[in-house]
């Protein structure tokens, strides 16, 4: 599905799977669970199957893992 197939300018409802996702309700974007930024479905590359959350980029995905206790806190 691309952004021109009935999604308009609303948020899609998505089920996140291993290496893929399933659109449950059409839309043009999802919202990053960490940053709150809109992610167009054709640009969606990062998500958590366990938490069913999308992420804008690898940094947001890493931050989500840290918050969930998946990774130890690292001091910079």
N, C-alpha and C positions, 0 to 999 in steps of 0.2 A: 504494500500500500504506500502511496506517496501522498504528499500534502495536498494534492489536487483531487483526491478521491473522496469527496464528501466530508472532509474533516473541518473545513472552514477555518476559523481562528479560535477554536476552543481546545481545551485539554483532552487528550485521549486517555482512556482507561486501558492499562496494559498489564498483562501477566508476564512476568520475567521468567524465562526458562534458561537452561544451559545453552549458551551460544546462540540464542534466538529469543524473540519475544512474540507474544500473541496479542493482537489488538482486540480488546473486549468491547470497547465503545470508540467509534471513530473520533479523531481529533487531529490537530496539526502538531501538537507538542505534548511533552510531559514536563514536570517541574522538578528540578534537581533537589534532592532531599537535604543537601547540605547548603548550597548557595542560594536556592530559591530562583535561579535563572531558568528561563524556558529553554528546552532542548527540542528542536524540531526532530521528528521521528526519523528522518533520513540522516540525521547527524548523531543519533543515539548510539554510543559505543560502550558505555560503562553502566553496570547495574549490579545489584545483589539479588540473587535468586532467594537466598534465605530470608532477607529482610524485605524483599519485593519493593526495592527503591531504585530509582534512576539517579545517575550522577553526571554532571556536566563534563568532567574530565577525570584523569587518573588521580590528581591531587584530591579532588572531592571524594573519590572512592577510598583513597587511603585514609582520609580524615574520618570517614564513616566507620571504617574498620577499627581505627583507634578508639573512637567513641563507643563502639560495641565491645571493646576489650579483646578484639581479635589479634591486635598487634600491641606489643608493649609500648608504653610512652617512651619516646626518645627525646632527649634534650638536644637542642641545637645550639 
